[in-house]
Amino acid sequence: MKNLVFAFLLFFGLGVSGQDNKELQDHFEAYYQQMRTQGDINGVINAMTHLNILAPSVERRDTLAYLYLNNNQHLQALNTIGFETNPTDSDMAVHIKAVSLKSLNQPKRSLEQFEILFKRKPSAYVAYELADLKIQTGDNVGASVNIEYGILNATDEMKHAFYERQQPYEVSLKAAFYHLKGLVQYNMNKDDIDEAIATIDEALKIDPSFNLASLSKQALETRKSEEEGN
C-alpha cells in the first residue's frame, strides 16, 4: 500500500513539474517576443537564457551566443558556445567564435575559425578577415593568396567598415584589399617602398575617402624620405 501511495505521489509530482515547466516555457517565449518588440537586448538575452535552460537545444544556444555577439559581449558569447574548434558547429557558431576571438585579441585562434568558414562558404568578406589576421600573425604569403581572391571576387557594392576615426566609416571592399596588398608588399620587400605606395594609390583611386589608406601612404612616404636622407 505504501508503495502504491509513493508511486501515486511521484507520478502526480512529475505531472505538476511537467506542467509548470511548460507554463514557464510559454511565459519566456512570450517574454522573448515582447522584449524583441521593445528593442530591449538585455531582456531578449535574459529570456533566451531561461528558454535554453528550460528546453535546451543547439539552435537556442547559438542564438543566445549570437545575441551576446551583437551586444559586443564577446567573452559571454564564447562562454555560451565554447572556445574550441568543433567540426559539428553550425556556420553561425563558427562565425561567432571567429569574430569574438578576433575582438578579444586572439588572432591565431580566430584565424582557425575563419579558415573553417572559408572552406564551408568562400566569400570575399571572409577572405578579407583571413588576410588581415594572417598579416597580424606574420603569414604574408598566405595573406597574399586571400588578397588576390578578394580582389577578384569583391563587387562594387561590397563595403568594409573601419573604426580608427572617432566616427566609423565604410569603404569599398576592393579598395580595402588593395590597402592590405600594399602592406604585404612592404612587409615582404622593404627595399621597394614605391611598389607598396603605388598599390595603396590604387586603393585611393577606388575610394579617395579611405582614411586608413591615406595614413598608411603617409607613413610609407615618411619612411622613404628618412631612408633617402640617410
N, C-alpha and C positions, 0 to 999 in steps of 0.2 A: 504494500500500500504506500509506504514511504517513497519507494522508487517511482511509483506512478505519479505521486504528488510532485516529486522533484522534476520528473520528465515534463509534466504539465507546466510547471513554473518556468523551466528552461525554455520550452517552446514558446510560451507566452512572452517571455523576456526578449527572445530573439525576434519575435514578430514586432514588438514595440520598437526595438532598436532599429530594425529594418525600416519601419515606417518613419521613425524620427530622422533617419539618415536621408530618406527620400525627400522629406519635407525640407531638411536643411539644404539639400542639393537644389531643390526647386527655388528656395529662398535666394541662394547665392547666384543662381543663374539669372534670376530677375534683378538682383542687385548689380550683377556684372553689366547687364544691358542698360540699367539706369545710369551707372557710372560712366559708361561709354557715351550715353546721350548727353550727360552733363560735362563731358570732357575732363573728368576727374581721373587722372592717370594713377594716382595713389590708390583711389578707390577701386579702379579696374584691377590693379595688381593684387590688392587685398582679396577681392572677390575670386580671382583666378587661383590664388594660393589656397583658399578654402576649397574650391572645387577640385583642385589637384589632390588635396588630402582626402576629400570625401569619395571621389571617383577618379583615382589616378590613371593617367594614360600618357603615352609618348606625345600625343598631339597637345595635350594641356601643358605638359612640362615645357615643350618647345615654345608654345605660345607665351607662357609665363616668362621664359628667358628672353623672348623677343621684346616683350613689354619692358623688361629691365633695360635691354639694349637701347631701345628708343628713348628711354629716360636717362641715358648716359650713366646707368648703374652697371658698369661692366663686370665688376667683381661679383655682384649679386647674380648677374646673368650666367657667369661661369660656374658659380656655386650651385646653380639650379640644374645645369646640364652636364657639368664636369669639364675638366681641363684637357683630358686625354684625347688622343686620336682614336676614333671608333669607326670602323668601316660600315657599321649599320646605322650611323647617324643620318638623319634626314638632311636634305640640302639646307633647310632653314637652320638646323643645329650647327652644321659646318660653317655657315655664314656667320652665325652669332659668335662662335668660337674664334673665327678668323679676325673679325672686326674688334671684338673685345680684347683679345690678346694683343693686337696692334695698339689699341688705345692704352693698354696697361704696360706698354713699352717692352713687349716680349716678341721682338721681330722674328726670331728663328721659329718659335712655336706657332706664331701667326702664319708664317710662310708655309708651314706644313699643311695648315687648313686651307689656305688659298690654293695650294697645289691640288688638293683633293677637289675643290670646287672647279678648278680649270679643267681637270680631267673629265669631270662629270658634264660640265656645261661651259665650253670655251667661250670667252667673250672678251671684248676689248677692255671693259671695265675691270675684270679680274686680272687681265694681263698687266694693266697699269699698277695694280696693287702688288703683283708679283715683282715687277721691275723695280718699283720703289723700295720694296723690302730687300731685294737682292742687292741693290746699291748700298743700302744700310749695312748689310752683312758682308759686304766686300766681294760679292759674286758679280762682277761687271760683265763677264762673258754670258752668264745666264740671263742677266738683265737685258743684254743686247738682243737676245732671242725674243724675249717678251715685248721689247720695244718695237722691233720690226713687225711682229704680229699685230701690235696695236696700231701702228701707222697704216698698215694695210687694211685693217678691219674697222677702224674708228670712222663713223659717219659724221657729216657736218652738224647733225642735230645733237650728237653726244657731247655732254659737258662734264667738267670735273670741278669740284669746289676746293677753294684754298682759304686758309684761315690765318695767314701771317699778318694780315691787316686787322685793325680793330673791327672792321666790318667785313664779314666773309664775302667772297665773290666767286663767280664761276667763269671758266674759260673753256674754249674748245678742247675736247679730249685729245684731238690730234696734236694741237699746239702743246699740250701737257706732255705728250710723248716726245716731241722734238726737244723740249726742255730737258727731259731725262736723258735723251740721246746725247745732247751736248755735255751733260755732266759725266756720262760714261766715257765719252771720248777724251775728256780731260783726265779722268781717273786713269785711263789706260795709256795715255800718251801726253804727259805734262809738258813735253817739249814742243808740242804743236797746239798752242792755245788758240791760234787763229781758226783752226778747224772747229773747235768747240764753240767759239764765238759765232762763227758762220751758221752753225746748226741752231743755236739759240735764236739767231736772227730769223731763221725760218719759223720758229715758234711765234716770234713777234710780228711777222708778216701776216700770219693767220689770225692772231689776236693781239693787236697793239696795246691793249689794256692789261696785258698779262704782267702784273706787278712782280711776281717772283722771278720770272724770266728776266725782266729788266734788272733786278737786283743781282742775279747771277752773272749777267753780262757785264755789269759794272765791276763786280768783284774780279772777273777774269781780265778785264781791261786794266784794272789796277795792278793785278799780278804781272801782267805782261809789261807794263810800264816800269815796275820795280825791277824786273829781270833785265830789261833793256838798259836801265840805269846802272846796273851793276856791270 
